[in-house]
Amino acid sequence: MLTATVFYLASLAQDPLRDLGHYEVDSKLQLHAVASRTLTWLTGTAEDNDYISVGRYANFFGFVKFRVASGHSLSRSGAGQETWSVLNPEQRAILVETLSNQEQDFSAVWRRRIDMNRALESMILGESVTRGDFLALGADYGKAEAELGATIAAGLGRIAVDLDEQQKSQLVAMRGRYLSGSGGEFRLDKRSSGLPKLEKADKQELLNLSSRLLTWTTGAPQDNDFETVGKPSQHFGFVSLRVSSGHSVRRGNVAREVLALLDKDQERTLRDYVQEEAYLFQRFLDRRALLLRELEKALTGEELDRKKIAELGRAVGEVEAEMTLGQAHAILEVRERLSAEQSENLLAMRAKYVPVTAAEEGEEWTSEEVPSALADRLQRGRRIFAQCALCHSPGATGRAIAPSLTGVVGRRIASTDWPYSPGMVQFAKSGGHWTPQNLDRFLKRPRDLVANTTMGYDGLPGKADREALLAYLASLGEGQVQQEEIEAVEPVSQAPPNILFLLSDDQGWDGLAVEMIPGEPMSSNSDVRTPNLERLAAQGMRFSAAYAPASVCAPTRASLVTGKTPAHLGWTKAAKSLTAADGRRMIPPITPKNLAVDEVTIAELLQTKDYLTAHFGKWHLGGGGPGRHGFETHDGDTGNRDAEQFVDPNPVDIFGMVDRTIELMQRSIDEDRPFYAHLSFHALHYPENAMKETRAEVEKRVGQRNEKELGRLALAQDLDTGIGRLLDALDSLDLSRNTYVVYMSDNGAGGNRRKYLSGGKGGLGEGGIRVPFLVRGPGIAAQSHNEARIAGFDLFPTWLDIAGYEGVVPEDLDGGSLLPLWLGKTESVRRRESDLLFHFPHYQGQVTPQSALFVDNLKVVLGHEDGTISLYDIAKDPGEWQDLSASRPELAKELGDKLRARLKGNGALLPKLNPDFDPDRQPQPKKKGKGNSR
């Protein structure tokens, strides 16, 4: 039986190996290697650094020298298939067995390599990594790779000793042809002896093993010893760059561009490292040779000493880790001295190289295809953040060339002392803070949010990557400290918390840039910019199933101040009621237009706890105005028309209301009294009153729309700016820590079937009553989301709970306190009646009289004109596409009866049949005006 050396000598005469000595230890090539890695490590992601060719694992079998000697023309897949064609069935079975046997070792190598890369990322993020710890990681990596090599060597050795003379001759001839540039002679007969049915990646690895069998059995020890500069310290992403460029990238070309970009001192840093590394590279080769001599014993059928191989592998890995650590320090030293222009040029350089063409199909594996512990969201975000550190250094590694991202979530835009670009400065003038939502848009494509930014960064397209990065950013530094401070405040302390209630008008559930269901784009509006409401959501809790008490204005407002449903109050319509003369099928009930003096309001009860009570903006409840109902500071008995006079620069009195509220905050400090401020904004009424500058910005950004839509988008942004001033005032007056802030809308907006929710204002479809709801305050977890079904009339008992009110409470309250829900102490709301009732016995546009009841996740709707019952599972079908009444008639009847009973128990006013109704003379819905007098 021929040994490896004898086998190699048999082929030597026809083996035209070129002189490859300069590939092994060459200072110029080493410099090129480090320079090219400077680009790929500083501009790539962790996934780029994790990426590695399958040929790099246990590459102890001469294939690298074989490929280099062939001028890189040799295809691993082609050589593998031709070698496979030479083997007999028993030998092929051993190769397949080896493929299976190496799986566990292969995964171990990946895990150890990932450990090293995570440590490297810690360095790029400014964290310290000791030399001893890193060398220990390298030793573990080397041990795992050596054990994988032993598994492969054992399998290939079994085949080698079983080869007959004809097979050996065929393999020797094959080697000669490949090295001379000729094509293969033996072709795989797929009909009779094709490759086994395997997963694509497994089939490729089987061919890799087959090609190694060729090079190992026909080569010599010096062939196996050969190693390019690419192998040691292969943790810096160059392989990924080359593969993603379609293998068109050449290390020398990349290196020359990088070196041309660096100044003399930066280049000297890399050259100094190369000189210091030369002896390490030789030590690496020497230790590796000892390991290979042990593996080559398998070629003669000798049993391998696995323990010795593991120890030799540890020695090899330790030296490789030392080279890796040296390279990392050198590259980071260069990064510390990069100018902004150099960093942008590096980013542009990478963008030029990728993507060009896809990698050769099946040629490489990525980390995502190997079992590992990389799925953790924060860890994934941390790895992606390493790329950001090129410009946004956290400071531990030297001078940053861009603002620190530590604590960016919740920070005012462009608030640090940094020379921002004009585009970013202009964007910052819109007010607001960095929130997960606007950060996500910025990360996706900066120029979509800041048109004139001069950043070299061009975007992170992957949604999962952006979510992971945002999660990591939110956990950093100042942002985390702010969250902990909010969570640390007791909900009820010796100083009663303040209450700031913000109510918008006619703003739909999906009317903010905030996703009311995190991860569901259709639960937000991508055309509107509401950074301050995004900030509020990031600092607290959002509810995806919050409901206004009514689908129209005044009934909601009456319910909010009394804690009773509109059906209970008998107040279910804002505009005047219709009569028989209006020609409808039914005559709606007459609804009150004044809040009764004997109704107990939340302001009256809070006054007993020494709260300063204020109502600013739209009252719309008559009854003598807010002053007759417990609000000591107010704007009077106002309605929609009162907002018409307020135009740019104070559209619909947004900023006037803000100023008066800030005065109230200061007064509460001066008098040492808590405050309850109820702000009923007129916006989004009178969209034509929006600020001209905002209106122009919106039109430029979203393009041609109808005037009303553009105006509403602009007015929503003006409202957000006003809310930002309120939040800033709470911060500057040191009131944020002890103030609950709630934002919601009084009802839905216009709806259509193309939206996530059906219906709109006036109807009891989800689009008419489900509204945005955000809250932050003491004890509320930042960036939290709650799916519990809540309603506006729950706020009355919530405010009492916050204030520590222990006096007499009206027995007929319909709401229940939300505070336990906010504080995470419960998962639902305790009410007098657990089921939520909605009642609109009127006509509005195409809407006919109807009532609705929520029983858990089921929603039953009664149409009063014909008594029809509809049934929906809102949890599964929020768009109310599938009426379940036909498929579940018994349940529909049961819940319909329950709805009628609730209406009766609440004394709800019902519509009556119109005796003068003429079906041949159906009235047309009247066009809406600018609003009624209230």
N, C-alpha and C positions, 0 to 999 in steps of 0.2 A: 504494500500500500504506500503510495507516494505521500510524503509530508508536504506541507505547504511550500517549503523552500524548493524541493525537487519539482513539484508541480509548476511553480513559477519559472524555474530554470528551463523547463521544457518549452515554455512559450517565449523565452527571452529573445530568441533570434528574430521573431516577428513582432516584437513589442517596441514600437518607435517612440518610447517615452522621451519627451523633451526635457530640457534642464529646468526643473521647477524649484530649485533651491531658493531663488529670490522670493518665492511666495511665503516662505516659512518665517524668517525673521528679517524684516526689511523696514527700516525706520520710516521710509516714505509711505509705504503701504499702511503701516501702523498709524501714521498721522492722518492719512486719508480715512481710515476706519473711524478714528475718534472724531474727526471733523464732520463726517457724514452722520455720526450718531448725535452730534450736537444739534443738528437740524431735527432729526427724527424724535429724539427724546424730549426736546423742549416744545415741539409743536404737535406731537402726537398724543393720543389717548392711552390709557392703561391697556386697553384691548390691543392697540397697536404694539405695545411693548411685550404683551403676553404672546403675541402671534409668533409662531416659529415653524419652519419647514419640518415635516416629519423626518426628513433625512438627517436632521441635527440630533435626533435622539439615538444614543448608543451608536454614534457614527464611528465605530471602531473597525470597519470592515473594508477599508480601501476605496470606497465609492467616490469620495471627494477627489482624491488624486486622479482616479480614472476619468472623472468628468472634466476636471481642469485640463488633463493631458489631451483630451479629445477636443479641446477648444470650446468647451461648454455645449457642444452640439449633441451630446448623448442625452437621450430621453430616458429617465428612470423607468417610466412605464413601458417604453419599447424594449429596453434591455431586460426588464422583468418578464415580459411576455415571452421573449425569445428563450430566456433561460428556462422558464416553465415548460416550454415545448420540448426541451431536452430531457426532462425528468420523467421517471416512470411513475405509475400510480401510487406506489408505496412511498416514494420520495415526496411526491406532491402532498400526500396525507400528512407527512411529518411537517411540511411547511405550513399547512393549515393548522396543525396542532400547535406549532410554535406561535402562530398568530393569536390563538386563543390563550396560550400560556403567558404571553407577554402583557395581556390586558391589565392585570393588577399592577405590575411593575410600571407600566406606561402611565397609569393614573398617579402612582406615587411620584414619578418624576415631575409630572405636571404640578402636583400640589407643592412640592419643594421649590420648584421654579417660581410659582406664584408667591410663595412666602418671600423669596428674595425680591421679587418685583414690588411687593407691597412695602417692603422696607425701603427700596429705592424711591418710591413715591413719597414716603415720609420725609425723605431728604429734600425732595423737590418742593415739598410743602413747608419746609423750614423746620422740621422736627429733627432731633438728633438721633443718630444711629451709631452705636459704638462699633469699633473695629472688631472686637471680640464677638459680639452678637452676630455681626454680618458674616464673619468667617465661619461661625458655627452653622449658619444657614447654608452657606456654600458647601460646607462639608457634608451636610445632610443631602443636598442636591447631588453632589458628586457620588455619594454612596448609592442613592436611588438610581442614578444613570448607569453606574457600574453594574448594579444588580439586574437592570434591564438588559445591559449588554451581555451578561452571563446567560440569561434566559435565551437570548437570540443566538449566542455562540453555541450553546448546547444543542439547539435544534439544527442550526446550519452544520455543526460538526457531525451530527448523526447522518446527515445527507452526504457530506463530503467523504466520509469513510465508506459509503455505500456506492459511490459513483464507479461505473465500469470504465474501461479504457476508451471505448467509443465516446461515451459522454464527456470524458475529460478532453479528448481531442476536439470535440465539438465546441466546448466552452473556451478552450485555448484559441481556436480559430475565430470564435466569436469576438473574443477580446481584441485580437489583432485587427479584425475588420473595423471595429468601432474606433480603435485608436488611429487607424489610418483614414478615417472619415468615410468608409464604405458603409452601405446599408446592411441590414441583417439578412441572413440567408434562410434561417429556419423560421417558418411562419406557423402560428398557432392554428390548429385545425379546430375551429369552434364547434363543428358538428360532432366530433368524436371525443375530443379531449379539451374542451374549453374550461375556462375558470369556473370554480364553484359559484353557486348563487349566494352572494353575500351583499350586505349593505355597501353602498358606494364607497364610503370611507374605508371599510374593512378590505374591500377588493383592492383599493389603491395601496393599502399597507401591505397586503399580500404580495403585490408586485414589487414594493420596496424591499421586502425580505428576499424575494427572488433575485433582484438585481444585486443585492449584497452578497448573495451566494456566489454569483458570477465573479465579482471583484475579489472576494476573500479567498476563494479557492484557486484563482488564477494569478493572484498577486503575490507579493513578498512582504515581509515585515515592514520594510521601509515605506511601502505604499500605505500600509495601515497607519503608520506614524504621522503621515502627512496631515497637516492642518493649515487652513488658511487663517488670515487674521480675523475672519468673520466669526469664527467659533468662540474663542474666549470672550467673555463679557457680552454675550449675545442677549442683552436684556434691554436694548435701547430702541427697538422699533424699526431697524433698517429693513429687516426681512419683509415686514408688512408694507413698507413704502415700495419696495421693489415689486412685490407681488401685485399690489393694487395699481401699479403703473403698467401692468402687463409685462413685467420683467424688462422694461425698456430703460430703467434707471441704472446707471453705472456709478459705482462707488466713487471712482476717481472724479467724474464730472460733478457729482454732488459736492464732494469735498473741496474741489477747486472753487466752486461758487461760494461755499461757506467761508473758506479762507479769504477770499477776495472781499467778503463783507466785513470781516473782523479787522480791528486795528492791530497794530504791531504788538501791543501788550497782551491783547487777547489771544493772538496767534501764538505768542511766546509761551503762554500758559499751557496750551495744548502740546507744543513741541517739548517743553520741559517734562511733561508727563510721559511722552513717548520715550524719552531717553531713560527715565526712571523705570519704565515698564519693561524694557528690553530683557533684563535679566529674569524678570518674572515670567515672561513668555517662554524663555528657554527652560526655566524650571518646570513650567506647565508641561512642555513637551517631554521633558525627561521623566516626570512622574507618570505621565500618560503612557509612555513607552513601557514602563514596568507593568502597568495594568494590562496593556495589550498582549504582552508576552504570556500572561496568565490565561487570557481568553483564547489565544492561539493554540493552547494545548488541546482544545476541543477538536481541532482539525486532525489530530492523530488518534482520536477516540479516548483520550485521557479524561478522567472525571475531574471537573473543575472544583477548586477550593473556594467555595462561596464566601466563607468568612474572610479569607485573605483578599479576595476581589473587592469585598465591601470596604475593607480598610484602605486598600490602594485607591479606591474611588473617592473616599473621604479626603485623602491627600490631594488628589487632582482637583476636587471641588473647592478645597480651601484656597489653592493658588488662583483658581479662576475667580473666586469671590474677591480676593485681594486686588486683582486687576480690575474687576468691576467697580469696586469701591473707589479705586484711584481715578478711574475714568469719570465716575459720577462727581467726585470732588472737583476735578478739572473743568468739567462742563458747567457745573454750578458756579464756579469762580468766574467763568466767562459770562454767564448769565447775569451775575451781579453787576457787571460793567457794561451791559448792553444799553444802548440808547433806545429811545422810542422808535427812531427810524430803523435801526438795526432789527429790532423785534418785529416790526411790521414787514420788513423785507424778508425775514425768515418765514413768516406766515405766508407771504406771497409766493416765496420759493416753493414751499410745500404744495400750495394750491396749484402751482404750475405742473408739478409732477403727478398729482393724482386728482381724479381718476383719469387714466388714459384708456386702457382696455382691461377687461377682466383677466384675472389670473388663469393660468392653464387649468382647465377643469379637473378637479380631483387631485391636483398636485400638492396642495398644502392643507393643513388643518388649522382651525383657529381655536382659541380657548373656549368658545361657546359650544364646541362640539365635544368637549372632554368633560367628564364629571368633575365638578369643583364646587367650592363654596363661594362663588362669585355673585350669587343672586341677591344677596343682601342689599337693600336699596341704599342705605347710607354709605356702605362700603363702595358701592358702584359710583355713587355721587362723589365720594372722596377721590376715587381714581380719576374720574373725569376732571375734577378740580385741579389735578396736577398739571393739566394742560394750561389752565387759566393762569397758573403761577408763573408762566413765562413773562407775563406783563404785570399781573396783580400779585406780586410777591407778598406774603404775609409779614415780611420784615425780618425774620430770623436769618435769612440767607443774604441779606444785604439790601441795597437801595432798590425799591420798586420803581417801575417806570409807569405805573398806572395805580389808581386808588386801591387800597386794600378792600377785599371783599368780605372781610371779617365783619359780621353784623350788618351786612348790606340789606337783609330783609327787614323792612320797617324803617329804614333810614331815608331821610329826605333825599330826593334826587339831586345830585351834584352839590351836596352840602359840605363836603370836605374841602380843605384848602388845596385844591389840585388845579393845574392849568387845563381845564376841560376844553374840548373843541367847541367852536361856535355852535355846532349843531346840538351838542349835549346841553350847552348853556340855554339855548332857546327852548329845548324840550323841558328843562328844569323849571322854566318860567311858568309852565302850566300848573305848577304846584304839585303837591302830592309826594308820595313816597314810593320806594321800591317795594313792590308786593310780589307774591308768587305769580300772579297773573301777568303783570306787565314785564316782569323779569322773564317769564316764559316766552312772551312775544319777542322780547329783545334777544334772548338767546337763540331763538329759531332763526331770525334774520334781523340783525341790528338795524339795517337801513329801512326796514318796514316801519319801525317805530321812531327812529331818529334818522331822518332822511340824509342829513348832511354830516353824519358822524365820520370822523377820520380814522376810525379803528381799522386795524388790519384784519381783525377777526371777522369772519364772514358767516358765521352761524352754525348751530348744532341742530341738524334736521331731525334726528331721532327723538320722538316724543318720550320714550322710556328713558333715554339718556338725560333729557331736560328735566324730567320729573325727579330722577335720581340726584342730579346736580342741585336742583332747587331744595330737595330735602336736606342735602348736606349743607348748603348755604344757610338754610334756616336754623341749623343746629350750631352754627359757628358763633363764637365770641359774643359780641354785644347783643345780637338778636336773642341768643339763648339766655343771657343775663336778664334782658327785659322780660322774657317769658316767665322766668323763674320768679322775678319780682312780682309780677301780676298774680301768679299762682300762690304766692306766699301770703297775700293779703287776706285776712279773714273776711268772709262775706258780710257779717254783721259785727261791728266793733263798737267801742265806746263812742266813736264818731260815726253817726249814721251815714251811709253812703249817699252820694248825690245821684240824681237820676236825670239823664239827658235823653229825651225821646224825640226821634227824628222821623217825621211822617211825610213821605212824598205823595204826590197826587197823580193818579193814572199811570203809574210806572209798573209795567208788567213784570212777572216773575223772572223772565229772561231779559230784563231791560238793563242789566248792569254788565260790566266787563267781568264781574265775579261769576264763576261757575257755581250755581246753586247746588248742583250735584258735582262734586269734584271729579274731573275726568270726563265729564259729559259736555262737549262744546255747545250743544244745542240748548244748554241751560244758562247760557250767557249771550251777550251781544258783542260780536267782534268789531262792530262799527263804532261803538261808544268807548270813550276813554274815562274811566272812573278810578283813578289810582288811589284816591283817599278812601273810597269804599273798599277797594281791594286791601288797603292797609288795615282797615277796620276788621275785615274778614280774617286777615292773617293773624291779627292780634287776639282774636276771639273765636266765636262759634257761628257757623252758618246753619240755618235750618232749611232743608230742601222741601219740607211739606208744611210750610206755614201758610195760614189762611187769614185773609181779611174777614171781618165779621159779615161783610156784605159785598156785593159786586158793584155797588155804587157808593158815592161819596158820603152824604150826610148820615145814613144809617151806620156806617162804619164808625164815624166820629162820635156818634151818640153812644155806641157800644163801647168804644175805647174808654170813655170817661165814666161809664156806669158799671162796666163789667157784666152786662146783660146782652143777650143776643138781640138782633133787630126784631125777630119774631116775638120775643118776650116783651120788648118795648112797644111793639106796634108801629115802629118807625122803619119802614122798608123801602122808601123811595125818596129821592132827593128833589126831583122836579114835581110839578103839579100832577095830581091824579086825573085820570081820564074819567069820563062819564059815559052814559048810554049814548049820548049824541055823537060821540067819537066813532061809533060804528064797529067797535071790536066785538068779538064773540063773547067776551066776558067784561064785566065792569070791575075794575080793580078797586080795592078798598082805599078809603081816604086816609092818608098818613099824616101825622102831626108835622109841623114845621118849627116847633119851639120845644126846647128842652124844659120839661116840667120843673118847677121850683122845688117840688118835694122829692125829686130824684137825688139820691146821695151820690156825689161825684168823688173821684179819687183825690182831687185837689182839696176838697173840704176835709177829708179824713187826714191827709198829710199835713194840713195846717195844724191839726191837734198835736203833731209831733214836731212842731216848730219849723217845718220846712218853708223856705221861700218858694212860693208857687207862681209860675209864670206860664202864660200861653201867648205865643207869638205866631202871627200868620193867619191862616184861614180858620175861622170858627165854624160858620155855616150851620149853627144850631139854634140861632135866635135866643129866645128865653131871657132877653136882657143882656146877653153877651157874657163873656167869661167871668167878669167881675161879680156877677150874681151867682156864680157856681164855684166859688172857692179859689179863683186865680186872682191874687192881689196885684200882679203885674200882667198887663195884656195889651193887645192892639185894638180891642173893641169887638163889636158884633160884625165881623167881616165875612165876605163871601168871595166868589170868583171875580166879580167885577172890580173889586178893590185892588186887584193885582195889575189891572190893565195899564194903569198910569206909570208903573215902574219899568223903565227901559234901561238900555245900556247907559251908564256902567253899573246899574243895580237892577238887573232884570228880575221882574216879578218880586222885588224886595228881598231877594235871597240874602244879599250882603247886609241890608239893613237889619233883617232878623238876626243875622249872625252877630252884628255889633251889639244889639240889645242883649243878646244872650251872654256875650262876653262881659258886659257890664253887670249882669246878674251874677256871674261867677265871681267877679271881684267883690261885689256886695256881700256874697255869702262868706267870703274870707274875712271881710271887714267886720261883719256882724257875728261871725263864728256860728253860722247856721247852715244846715244842708239845703240844697236846692232841688226842686223838681221843675225842670224846664220842658214844656211840651211845645215843640216846634212843628206847626202844620204848614209845610211849605206849599206855596201856590204852584210851584213847578210840578208837573209839566204843562200846565195851562199857559196859554199865550206864547207858543213857541216862537212867534215872530219877534218877541221881545228879547231873545237871546243876544248876548254880546256879539257885536259885529266881528270882532277878531276871532272869537270862537267859531262863529258861523262860517267864516272864510276858511279856517283851518279844517273844519269838518268837510266842507265841500271839496277842498283840495285833496283830502285823504281818501274819501269814499266815492268821489265822482258824482255824476249826475243823479239826483234824486228829486222827488217832488219837494216843494218848498216847506211843507209842514213837516215832513220826515227829517229834512236837514235841520230845521229849527228845533225839533224835539231832541235830536242828538246833541245839538249845541247846548240847549238849555239843561240837559242832563249833565253835561260836562261843567257848566257854570254852577249847577247845584253841587256837584262833587267838589269843586273848588271851595265853595262856601263851607262845606262840611270839613274840608281839610283845615280851614282856618279855625274851626271849633276844636278839632282834635289838637291842633298846635297850641291853642290857648289853654286847654286842659293840661298839656305838658308843661308849658311855660309857667303856669300858676301852681304847678305841683298838685293838681287835682286828679290826674289820670288814675292814680293808684286806688282812689276811693270813689270812683264814679262809674256807674253802669251806663253804657251807651247802647241804645237800641235803634236800629234803622229798619223801617218797613214801608210799604206802600198802602194806600187806603183801598185800593182795588186793582184789578188787572187792567191791561190795556187792550186795544183792538186785537182780535185774534184771527187766525186762519188755520186750515188743516195742514199747512206746511210746517207749522211750528211743533215743538215738542208737546205742548199742551193744546187742547181744543178750546175754541170759544174765546170770548173776550169780555170786556166791560159790560155789565148789565146781565149777563147770563151766569148760570151756575155751573157751566163747564169749568174745568180746572183753570183755563186761561183767564176766567173772570174773577176767581176768588183766591187762587194760590198766588202768593206774592213773595218778593224777596224779604228775607229776615236775617239780620246780622246783629250780634250782640258781643260786647266785650266788657270786662269788669273784674272785680276781685273774685278770685277762685275759679274763673273760667279759663279752661285750657286754651292756649294759643293754637291756631290752625286746626281747630276741631270742627267736626261735622256731625250733625244730628238728623236722623230721619224721622223722629217722633212727630206725630200730627198735632200741631198747635194752632191756636187761633188768637186774634187780636184781643178778644174779651178776657183772655188769660192774663193780660198785663195788669189789670186792676188788682187782683189778689197778689200778683208778683210784686208790685210796688209796695203794697202793705207789708209783705214778708220782708222785703229789703229794709224798710224803715223800722222794722221791729214793732209794728202797730199791734196793740193788744186790746184795743177797745171793741165796741160793738160793730159788727160787720153786717150789712144787709143779708138776710137769710136767703134771698132769691138770686144771689150771684150765680151766673152760669159758668164763669171761668174758674180755673184752678191755678195755683202758683206754679210758675215755671222755674223758680229758683233752684229747687232740688235737681231739676233736669240740667240746668246750666252747670251746676256744681258736680255733676256726675254721680249724684246720690240715688237717682232713680232713672228708669227708662221710659216712663210715661207720666202723664199729667192726671192728678186726681181731681175730678170735678163732681158737681152734684149729679149731673147726667154725663156718663162717659162718652156717649155718642154725640158727634158734632152736628148741629142743625143749621141749615141755611134756608132762607125763605125770601122769595122775590115774586110776589103775586101781581106782577105788573107787566106792561109791555114796554120794550125799549128796542127800537130798530126791528130786527127780525126775531128778537127774543119774545117768547110768550110766557105767561105766568107759570111759575114752577117752584118747587121746593126740593131740597136734597138733604139726605142724612148719611153720615159716615158711621158705619158699624165695623170697627177694626179697619181692615183694608178694603172693605166693600162699600161702594157708594150707590145708593138707590136714589133715583130722580123721579119725581112725580110731575107730570104735565097736567096742569089743572084744566086746560081746555077740553081734553078728551079722556082724562083719567089714566093715561098710559103710564106704565112703570118701566123704567130702564134700570139696568143693573150692570155695574162695572167693577172689575177688580183693579183698583187704582194702583196698587203696588206693582202689578204686572203690566198694566195698560193705562199709564197716566194720560195718554192722548185720547182715551175713551173711544177707541176704534171698535171694540167688540162688545156689543150689548149681550149680556148673558141671560136676559130675561126669558128668551125662548128656550134655551137649553137647560135652564134651571128655574122653571116656572113656580115651583113651590116655594123656593127660597125668595124669589122676587116678590111673591104675594105676601110672604111673612114679613119681609122688611118693608114693603109698601104699607102694610097695616101698622107697623111700628112707627113709620114716618107720620102717618095720619094721627096716630095717638099722641105723638110728641107735639105736633102742631096744636092739637086740641088742649093738651096739658099746659102749653105756653100761652094759651089764649090768643093764638095767632089769627090775625085778620085775613080772611080768605076772599078771593074774587067770586063774583056771582055771575050766573048766566045772564046775558043781555037779552031781554025779551024782544027788543027791536032789531036784533042782529039780522042783517040781510046778507047771505053768503054770496049773492051776485054783485054786491057792492062793497068789496073788501077795501078798506082804507089803506092808503100808502103811508109807509113810515115817513114822519116829518124829518127834514134835514136838520142837523144839529146847528145851533148857533154858537156864539162864543161862550155860552154859559149863562146860568140863571143869576139872579141878583144875589144869591148867597154863594 
